[in-house]
Amino acid sequence: MKKLFCAAFLLVVCISHAQIKLEGVVRDSLNQPLELANVIAINQETRGLESFGVTSEQGRFRLDLGKNGTYKIQISYVGMQTFEEILTTQETDITKDYKLKPAIALEGVELVYEMPVTVQGDTVVYNADSYKSGTERKLEDVLEKLPGVEINEEGQVEVEGKVVNKLMVNGKDFFDGDTKLATKNIPSKAVDKIQVLRNYSEVGQLRSVTNNQDNVALNIKLKEGKENFWFGNVTAGAGSSPDKELYLVQPKLFYYSPNYSLNFIG
């Protein structure tokens, strides 16, 4: 029993020292603290979202990072240039302040800047256009480029290792929340925002319940004017027999709009 207790104690000690803190203050070029700036850390080895936070009224932030790791630190704020740097951690906590520069605006041109990722409580919102290169065809191509998001071998969407069990479009179930149907068929050009809803529950009052912490849902916000689309496929074939020719046509088509959805299977 004594040996078991010692082993458990050592395990707790090891776990408690597995992370270090990165903390500091985000300011503007006039040295004023910036409130509600987004600070994220992307693990350079896994390409996953390691930690994220929003600055306080005093511009302070804190991220929990692993020891002896390499991370891309990204800080964004409306009207400011997004700051990025590669940070390598060691065995001790890091205190570091950051200063953001104003976004460059050409004379006579109104600059409209949208942050690539924002954090709103349990919700992480990705601006899809910030991650597109023009080669994407479907939603899954965009998802695979988001930090912390991946498509596993079974075609399921995972966020930080947790399988997404519900997918919505503009806040409504997409064909009963079928994630594979959505990721493989929603056109990438139609996607505006991708919302990752952590601790998701159908009932709002249950969002703080511990049992919901592994429940992750996605809400896809479509661009204005791109809300209606057809998708699916038609399987066709032909052949011959001693008596007559044979033809096979098996359509499987879907139509989506904000008000209703239809499917036709022949």
Buried (B, 14 or more C-beta within 10 A) or exposed (E): EEEEEEEEEEEEEEEEEEBBBBBBBBBBEEEEBBBBBBBBBBBBEBBBBBBBBBBBEEBBBBBBBBEEBBBBBBBBBBEBBBBEEEBEBEEEEBEEBBBBEEBEEEEEEEEEEEBBBBBEEBBBBBBBBBBBEEEBEBBBBBBBBBBBBBBEEEEBBBBBEBBBBBBBBEEEEBBEBBBBBBBBBBBBBBBBBBBBBBBBBEEEEEBEEEEBBEBBBBBBBBEEEEBEBEBBEEEEEEEEEEEEEEEEEEEEBBBBEEEEBEEEEE
